Amino acid sequence: MAGRHRTFNEQTVLEKATEVFWSKGYESATTEDLLTAMELNKGSLYNAFGNKKQLFKTVIDHYTAAIFENFSNDIKMNENPLVVLRSFFREVCDPKELTAHMKGCFLGNAVSELASIDGELEQLAINKLNKLEKLFKEALDKAQVQGQLPADMNTGITARYLINIWNGINITRRMYPSKKDLEPILKMSLQMLP
């Protein structure tokens, strides 16, 4: 017997669920909050995504898939991967993204919140941040091969340094949510990228 045909756009409802989890956090987001935002009934939610924990896993996978794919493609296609790295960080200063910036980094928020709530979900978020760190390393390695970075630079440590900056700037941008305040901090933090 064939399953019931879905009457909703999965990408759209996942984006709506992402907004709920991002603004409220995992623990505070209720099933009712999710149902209202996603415009689904309980049966549709559970049939399509399982319980709240399964939905959160799906949301994290969905949220990161396009970001990581686009970032990876940009690194591969751009002759200067350092431009790609700097642009990735400077995006946090974009005034058009101010509302999102005030919510911090979705993954960083998840790691902080879930540390004492759900180790499995915390590890999932950590794994995604590790993937971002690997993409930073990919860009640094390419720049090093092209002679844009010193041959003796440890790109693994530098990528970890960049993930540290990323985590920090996502807290700082809540304190100083303006391009004027954030740009000088990022410029100083990224001085090792010529």
ZICORJO-V780713 format. One record per residue. N is the residue number from 1. RES is the residue in one small letter. PHI is phi in whole degrees, 0 to 359 (999 if undefined). Layout:
BEGIN
n->{N/N}
res->{RES/RES}
phi->{PHI/PHI}
END
This chain:
BEGIN
n->{1/2/3/4/5/6/7/8/9/10/11/12/13/14/15/16/17/18/19/20/21/22/23/24/25/26/27/28/29/30/31/32/33/34/35/36/37/38/39/40/41/42/43/44/45/46/47/48/49/50/51/52/53/54/55/56/57/58/59/60/61/62/63/64/65/66/67/68/69/70/71/72/73/74/75/76/77/78/79/80/81/82/83/84/85/86/87/88/89/90/91/92/93/94/95/96/97/98/99/100/101/102/103/104/105/106/107/108/109/110/111/112/113/114/115/116/117/118/119/120/121/122/123/124/125/126/127/128/129/130/131/132/133/134/135/136/137/138/139/140/141/142/143/144/145/146/147/148/149/150/151/152/153/154/155/156/157/158/159/160/161/162/163/164/165/166/167/168/169/170/171/172/173/174/175/176/177/178/179/180/181/182/183/184/185/186/187/188/189/190/191/192/193/194}
res->{m/a/g/r/h/r/t/f/n/e/q/t/v/l/e/k/a/t/e/v/f/w/s/k/g/y/e/s/a/t/t/e/d/l/l/t/a/m/e/l/n/k/g/s/l/y/n/a/f/g/n/k/k/q/l/f/k/t/v/i/d/h/y/t/a/a/i/f/e/n/f/s/n/d/i/k/m/n/e/n/p/l/v/v/l/r/s/f/f/r/e/v/c/d/p/k/e/l/t/a/h/m/k/g/c/f/l/g/n/a/v/s/e/l/a/s/i/d/g/e/l/e/q/l/a/i/n/k/l/n/k/l/e/k/l/f/k/e/a/l/d/k/a/q/v/q/g/q/l/p/a/d/m/n/t/g/i/t/a/r/y/l/i/n/i/w/n/g/i/n/i/t/r/r/m/y/p/s/k/k/d/l/e/p/i/l/k/m/s/l/q/m/l/p}
phi->{999/286/288/290/289/287/253/223/272/301/299/297/291/291/295/292/294/302/300/295/296/292/278/260/89/295/294/281/287/271/301/298/303/293/299/296/295/278/57/236/267/304/300/295/299/291/294/276/233/80/275/300/296/296/298/299/300/297/298/298/298/296/299/276/304/291/299/293/296/296/296/299/297/298/297/291/275/275/294/243/295/291/297/297/299/299/297/302/286/293/301/294/270/292/302/291/259/303/299/295/298/291/271/77/276/304/289/299/301/296/300/297/291/277/305/252/246/209/299/294/290/301/296/300/295/299/301/291/293/298/296/297/301/296/292/301/297/302/294/295/300/296/296/294/300/277/82/276/231/301/296/267/292/277/291/294/293/296/297/293/299/294/292/295/298/301/297/292/294/286/276/299/292/285/281/231/277/223/301/302/276/279/303/296/295/295/301/295/293/258/299/284/260/295}
END
